[in-house]
Amino acid sequence: MTTESTTPQWVKSSYSDNGGSCVEWAPATASATGIVPVRDSKNPGGPALALAADTFAAFVAGVQAGGFDAA
């Protein structure tokens, strides 16, 4: 029997080298619980958001579609 760690295993955004405006998320936690923890990569000891997986997926789709691009 394997037990999953209660400490999230954080993954940085693939865009982390773009000047510091980056996030990290914990995909293993997301797949196990349906909650996607997200935090500021510059402040790993700070707060983390807990997003429902479908909400996070909608956000990512919106980003990919350019929905948050500056005008």
C-alpha positions in Angstrom: 0.0 0.0 0.0 1.4 3.4 -0.9 0.5 6.6 0.9 0.5 10.0 -0.8 2.4 12.8 0.9 0.2 15.5 2.3 2.8 18.1 1.2 2.1 19.3 -2.3 4.8 18.7 -4.9 4.9 22.1 -6.6 5.6 22.5 -10.3 6.7 25.8 -11.8 5.0 27.2 -14.9 6.8 26.5 -18.2 7.0 30.3 -18.6 9.0 30.8 -15.3 11.9 32.4 -17.0 9.8 35.3 -18.4 10.7 37.9 -15.7 9.2 36.6 -12.5 5.4 36.8 -12.9 4.9 33.1 -12.5 2.8 30.6 -10.6 3.3 27.1 -9.4 0.7 24.4 -9.0 0.5 20.9 -7.5 -0.8 18.5 -10.2 -0.6 15.3 -8.0 -2.8 17.0 -5.4 -5.2 18.1 -8.1 -5.5 14.6 -9.5 -6.0 13.1 -6.1 -8.5 15.7 -4.7 -10.0 17.6 -7.6 -8.6 20.8 -6.0 -5.8 22.6 -7.8 -3.4 24.4 -5.4 -1.8 27.5 -7.0 0.8 29.8 -5.5 3.2 32.7 -6.4 6.5 31.2 -7.3 8.3 34.2 -5.9 6.7 33.6 -2.5 6.5 29.9 -1.8 5.9 30.4 1.9 2.9 32.6 1.2 -0.7 31.7 0.7 -1.9 29.3 -2.0 -5.2 29.4 -3.8 -7.4 26.3 -3.8 -9.3 26.1 -7.1 -11.7 23.5 -8.3 -10.2 21.5 -11.1 -12.8 22.6 -13.6 -12.3 26.3 -12.7 -8.6 26.0 -13.1 -9.1 24.2 -16.5 -11.4 27.1 -17.6 -8.8 29.6 -16.6 -6.0 27.9 -18.5 -8.3 27.6 -21.6 -9.0 31.3 -21.3 -5.3 32.2 -21.1 -4.5 29.9 -24.1 -7.3 31.6 -26.1 -5.8 35.0 -25.4 -8.7 36.1 -23.1 -6.4 37.9 -20.7 -4.1 39.6 -23.1 -3.5 43.3 -22.5 -5.3 45.5 -25.0 
